[in-house]
Amino acid sequence: MFPSWATKKSPDFHNEMLAAAITKDRGIIIAPRGHAKSTIISRVYPIYAVVHRIKKNMLIISASRDLAVGFLRDIKFEFEN
């Protein structure tokens, strides 16, 4: 799944982050830098939510426009390929 940006086996806490995003309306994820928080919440969850018809519309906000556009580009790539 997502071989272009998931190059290693996901640790259990990645599944916990995704499960929390699916089941909770809001929350805080605290993890060190480089632990795929943005990948899970801004790439994987939106794809999951659309495919499983959990969400029809989403808003991706990031620290910069370039980061948000990058997340959207990655999501679009997964649906097109």
C-alpha positions, 0 to 999 in steps of 0.5 A: 500500500502506497509504495511511493511513500511507505518504503518500510513496514508500518509500526503499530503506532501508525495503525493506532494513529489511523484508527484514532483519525477514523473513530475520533472527531478531533484529537492530538497526536504527539510523536517525534519528528519523522514519525509519519504523523503528516503522512498518516493524517494528511495522506493515508487518512484522506484516501481511506476516508474517501474510499470508505465514504466516511468523508465527502469533503476535506480540508488539508491545512499545513504549515505552508501552501507548498506542503498542503499542495504536496499532500494533495498531489500525493493523494491525487497520484494515488487515485490516478495510478 
